[in-house]
Amino acid sequence: MSLISLSLIPFLTALHFAALLGLSLYGLHRLWLIRCLSGAKPFMEPVPAPYDASEPFPLVTVQLPLYNERFVVERLLDAAASLEWPADRLEIQLLDDSDDETAALVDERVIRWRRQGVAISVVRRAGRDGYKAGALANGLLSARGAFIAIFDADFIPPKDFLRVTMPWLRDPAVGMVQCRWSFCNAVHSWLTAVQTLLLGPHFSIEHRVRYQQGLFFNFNGTAGVWRRSAIESAGGWQSDTVTEDLDLSYRAQLAGWRFVYREECQVPSELPVTLAALRSQQQRWAKGSIQTARKILPRLLRSRLPLGVKIEATAHLMANIYWLLGMMVMLTLYPAVVWRVGIGLHQFLRLDLPLFLATSGAIMGYFLLYAVRSGSVRLRYLLLLPALTIGLAPSISLSVLKGLFSWGGVFQRTPKFGVQGREKVPGLAFLYHQKNLPYIVMNSLLSLYCLLPLLFAWQRGSWFAMPLFLLFPFGFALVVARDIGETLQTRGVRE
């Protein structure tokens, strides 16, 4: 125990149990979501009739924010230009902040579609002030539509998207309609398959439950349609957080706007195919959600909303704290075990193990329910989910801390490569990688540290504890191996 001061061990043990308690609250929230989805009566809301020739079609502006998307920009433009809506009631804005060859691809494609009678404009700025939020706000200045549909570069809007979503906006109280994401490259690798387990429940469980229960839920930055007046009355797009979509969602709902979620309307999207891209995406989401919580929660808690709405909104906005709690559990596991060596490791198992398994069991049950209900995720990938989240926890936890103590920040785009199904990733894709070396070093050291409780259990013959203790070094080793593999591919491309 020379690695840890003896005077710190009781404190670290207390911290260990506090973190476990925090995780158990998160697990209870997952169980509540499951209960709401499984136990409630089927939610039946009358589907509005589609628009037809007997009524005027509203003018819709489709905004496509872009930044260096050479692999997917043509696919995005083609899909947006093919949307089924009267040509004189549709305009498309390319909000292009690119500083690479994407701009030339945009100009060429735009000319082609203009010749076919599609109203497309390209909006460019001198800089990237405000990043995506700044681009959306700038585009809104020249947008003509009363309704704004938004698609990120890695999405492929289906032709009937507007026909399915716009009827819901006949209700003047509805400020936004969000559709479900589907994944066009879920079978590409084990990494993309596990991501479907991470992201799928956010829509098919969380959004469904929150919508059905009349609770707050969020626009996901893409695959949705806004009423322009809802954006403007809520204060518009703001860039003091790196999740401008979550921020505006809560401000709009606090202003009284109702949101609609449509599970049956699926918009294909591309999952990150590299670990570096996934990590960058999750870091931004974690940091931005905490920044939004700091910004929104004081106002929300002072509001006259029902207590249940406030509690669930708090759980929603603070959900990424569980990454930090998981790291605390991992880092304090060894001192917590050693501090009680005098009472025997079997006593540890009677207390810590049931608490940990109850917490992780609730969380894994949540993902298992999604996997079974969706029928599209192979259950074997469920076993890799805890390992991957353990390996990602250190980097995401650092982003949570940044969100707690800073505002805004650089909007790190998630690289997209136009990959569908099992298609091969373009060689140039690996030039987009972040520097993986710091993460390789950090996770390697953590993997070694996590061997200490495993060795401790081995020396005392506590075989039942070993599978649990083995999960932590395995998770870090899995991520290190993936990072090393991607780094070698990057070097091969550059050479």
N, C-alpha and C positions, 0 to 999 in steps of 0.2 A: 504493500500500500504506500510505498514511498512516492508513487506518482501523485497521490492525493494527500494533502495535509490531514492528519487525524482529527484536528479541530473542526474541519469542514464537513466531515462525514455525517454527523447528525443533521446539519443544515441541508446537505445534498439529499439525504434520505427523505426529509420533509418535503423538499422540492419535488422529489420523485413521486410521492403520493399526491401532492397537489396537482401535478401534471396529469397523473392517471385520473384524478377526479374530474379535471377539465375535459379530458377525452371521453370519460363516461357520460358527461352531459351532452357532448356531441353525439355519442352513440344513442342516447335516449332520443335526441331530436330525429335521428335517422329512423328509429323505431316508430316515432310518432308519424313521420311521413308515410311509412309502410302501412301503418294502421289506417290512416286517412284514405290511402289509395285502395286498400284491400277491403276495408270494412264498410265504407260508405256506399250509399245507394248510387247507382249509375247517374252521372251528371248529364242531364239532357237539357241543352239550350237550343232553342229553335234556330235552325240555320237560315239566314236571310236568303231571299231569292236573288239569283244573279242579275246583273245588269243586262238589259236588253234594249232594243231599239225604241221602246216606248218611253224611255226616260233619258235625260242628258247624262252622258258619261263625264265624270269629273276629270279635270286636268291633273295628271300625275307626272311628277319629276322623279326620274330614277337617277340616284347619285351613286357613282362608282369611284370611291377614293382609291388612288393608286400611288405606290412608291416603289419603283424599280421591280416591276412584276413581269419581266420579259418572258417567263415561261408560261404564264397563264392569261396574259392580257387579251390575246386574241380570242381565247375560249370564252372569257367573260363578256367581251363586247358582242360576240356572236349570239350568246344566250340572251343578253339584255335587249338587243335589237330584234330578237324573235318573239318578245313578249306579246301576247294576244291582247291588244287594246287598240282602240281606234287611233290611227296614226296622227290625226289632228288633236288628240287629247293626251299625247304622250311626248315627253321630251327626256333625253338622256344626257346627263352631265358626266363627263370624264374629269374627275378632280385629280389631275396628274401633277404630282410633286416630284416626278422621277428626274434623276440626273444621270441616267445611263441610256442605253439604246432602246429602253421601253418607250421613250417619247416618240421615236421614229416609227415604231410598230403601231403606236396609238394613232398617229397622223395618217398612216397608210390605211388602217382599218376604218377609220372614221370616214375618209373620203369614199371608200367602197360602199359603206352603208348610206351615206348621204345621197349617193347616186341612185339608191333604191328607194328614196323618199323617207328615210328615217331621220327624225330631228335629233341630231347629236351635236353637242358642243363640247369643246375642250377648255377647261378652266385651269390656268396655270398661275402660279405665284412666284414671286422673286425668291422667297425662302420657304422654310417649313415651320414658320411660327405657329405654335399650338399643335403641330403634328396633325393627326387625323381630325381632332376636334376643330382645329383652325381651318383645315381644308373644307370640312362640312359647313362650317359657319360662313366661310367665304363663298362657297357655292350657293348657299341659300340666298345671298344678296341678289343674284341674278336669276334664280330659279323662278319659273312662272307657275308651277303647280301648287295647288292647295293641299296636296298630299305628296309625301316624300318617301319613296321606297329606296332602301339602301342595301347594297351588296358589296361585301369585301371581295378582293381579287381571287380568293381561293374558292368562291362559290359559283354554282351553275344554276341560276334561277330557271325553274321549269316554265314552259310557255304559258301555262294557265295561272301563274302565280297571282297576277292582279285580279283575274276573274274570281279567284277563290277568296282573296283577302279583302278586296275593296267593298263588297257588300256589307261587311261588318262595320265599316266606317260610316254607313248611313246614319247610325245612331250618333247624334251630335255629342254625346258624353264620352264616346270612345276616342282616346287620343293615340293609341298605337295597337297594331296587330303584329304579334310575333309568331313565326312559324318554326317548326321543329327542324333541327339540322339532321341530315343523314350523311353518310360517309362513303364517298366514291372509291376510297382506297383502303377500306377496313381490312381487307385480306392481304394487303401488301406484305406485312411482316408481323412478327409477334408484338413489335412496338406499336404499330397502328391498331392491332386487335385489342391490346390492353387499353389503348386510349378510348376505344368505343365504350369500354366499361366505365371509364372515368367521366366521359362527357354525356353519354346517352342518358343516364339517370337524371341529369340536370334538367333535361326536357321532359322525358316521359314520366318522371316521378315528381320532381320539385316543381316545375312549372305547372304541371297538371293539378297538383294538390293546391298550390297557392292560388291558382286561377279559380278552381272549384270552391275553395273556402273563402273567396273574397279577400285574399291577402295581397300584399305587394309582391310583384315579381318584376323582373328586369328585361328590357330590350337587350339583346345580345350583340349589338353593334352591327348586325347584318341580318339578312333574311327577314326583314320586317318592314312595315309601312307606318309612317307617322302622319298624323294630322299636323299640318304646318303650324296652325295656331297653338297646338299643344306644346310644340318646341319653343315657340316664341314666348308664350305666356309663362313658361317655367324658367325663363332666363336664358334660353338658347344653349348652344354647345359651349362648354367651358373646359379649359385645359389645365386646371390646377390639380387634377388627378390624371393618372394614365389609364383610367377606365371611364372615359367620358360617357359611354353608353349607360353604365350602371348609375353614374351620378345624375344624368338627365332623367333617367327612369324614375328615380325616387323623387326628384324635384317635381316632375310632372304629376305623379300620383299624389304628392302632398298638396299640389295645386288643385286637386279634385278630379283629374282625368282618370277614366277607367281604361284598363288594358285588357286585351283579348289574346288568348293563346290558342293556336290551332294545331293540335297534334297530327291531324290527318294531312296537313299540308307540309310535305317534306321538301327541303331544299338541299341538294347534294353539295357537300363541301369536301375539301381535301385536308386530311389529317397530316400533321408534321411527320415526315418520314425519317428524320434524323433526331437523335437525342438532343443535340444542341438546339435545334429549332423548338422542340417540345419544351425544353428547359426555359428558353427565352420567353415563350408564350406563357407558361405557368408563372414565371417570375413577375411578368407584367400584370397578370390578372391578380396575383396575390398582393402585390404592392398597391395596385390601384384600388382594390376592394377595401383595404385598410384605410387608405387615404379618404375614400368615399365615406366610410363609417365615421371617421373623425369629423368630416364635414357635415354629414347629414344627420347623424344620430342625435345630437343636441336639439336640433329643430324638431325631429320626429318625436322624441320623447316629451317635448313640451306641447305637442299638438293635442287635439281633443280626439284623436283616433282611439278606437277600442283597445283595451289592454292587450288582447290577444294579437292584434295586428302589430303592436309595438314590440311584443316579445319575439314574434316570429321574424320580424324585420331585423331585429338585433341579431338573432341567430344567423340570419342570412348574410348580413353585412360582415359579421365577425367570423364567418365559417373558416376562413383561411388561417385563423389563429391555431387551428389544430395541427398545422405543419410545425409550428413552433413548440406546441405541447408535445408532439411526437418526438422532436429532437431532445427536449428536456428529459423525457422518459428514457430515451436511449443513453444519453450522456450520464444520467444519474443511476442507471441500473447497477453498475458494478459497485459503487460505494453503498448503495442500498442493500445489496446482497451481503457484502463483507461486514457491514455494521452489525448485522444480526447473525454472524457466524456462530456466536455462542449458543444460540437457541436451535441451531441446525438448519440446513437448507430446506428440509422438509417443511419447516414452519413458514419459510418464505413462500413455498409453493401453496400453502393453505390460504395465504392472504393475497399476495401479489398476482399469482397465476390466475385464480378465478376472476379477479378484478380486471386483469388485462384481457383475458379471454372473453369476458362478458362485453367489454368495450369493443374489442376487435370483432367479436362475433356479431354484434349489432351492426357494425359498419359493413362487414362482409356479407351479412344477410341482406342488407340494402342493395348491394351490387349483385348478389345472387338472384334476388327477386327480379331485377331488371334483366339479367341474362336469361332467366327462364321465361319471363313474359315476352321479351323481344324475339326469342328463338333464333337470333342472328349472331349470337356470340357463343363461341365454343367454351364450355366450362373449364377446359384446361387452362385457359388464359387467366381465369380467376385466381389461380395459384400464383401467377407471376405478378398480380396486381400489388399485393403488400410489399413484395421485394422491390418493385420499381418505385413505389412511393417512398420507401425507406431511403433508397439511393438518391432520390430527388429532394428529400426533405432538407438537407443542409443548405443548398442553394436557394430554395424557396423560402426557408426560414429567414435567411439574410434579407430577402426582399420584403418579407413581412415587417422586419425591424426597420427597414428603410421607409416603409409606408407609415410606420408609427411616428417617425421623427422628421419626415420631409414631405414637401408638397411637389406635385408635378414630377418632372424628370423627362429623360429622353424616351420617346415612344419607339421601342425596339420592335421592328416589324418581324413577323414570323415568315421565314422563307417558304415559298410555294414553288413547286416544280412541275405542275401539270400532270401529276401521276394519278392514274386510275387503275383500279384492280391491282394486278401484280406487275404492272409495267416497270421497267427498269428506270432508276433515277438517272437523269442526265448527268454526265460526268462533270459539267461545269457547276452542278449544284453544290458540290463540296467546297467551292470557293466562297460560299456564303457562311461557312462555319464560324462560330465564335472561337475564341481561344479556349481550347479544352484543357490545357495543361493545369491551370489552377484547380479545376474541379477534379482532375485525375489525382493530383497530390492530396487535396483535402479528403476525398473519399477513400483513398488508399490508407491514409493515416487513421481515419475513422474505422475502417474495416479491421485494422490491426488492433485498435483500442477495443473494439467489440468482441475480440477473441478472449479478453480477460475474464468476463463472467462465464464463458464457455469452458475455459481451462479450469476455472474455480469449481464448476459443477463436475467436471471430469475427475479432478483430484479427490472429490468427496463422493464419487459414485452416484451422483444425483442424475440418473439417466433420463428421468421424465422431464427435467428442466432443459435438457440439451436441445431438443428441436426448437423451442422458443428462443433460446439464446443464439442458436445458429442462424435464425432468420435475419438478424441485423448484419453480421459480416457478409452474408450471402447477398443481401440487397445492395450493399456498397460495392461488392466485387462485381456484381452484374452490371452496374452502371459504369464502373471503371473499365471493364472489358469492352463495353459498347463505345465509350469515349475513345479508347485507344484505337479500336478498329476504325472509327470515323476519322480520327487524326491521321492514321496511316493512309486512308483513302484520299484525304485532302492533299497530303504530300505527294502522292502518286500523280494526282491531277496536275499539280503545280509543276512537277518535274517533266 
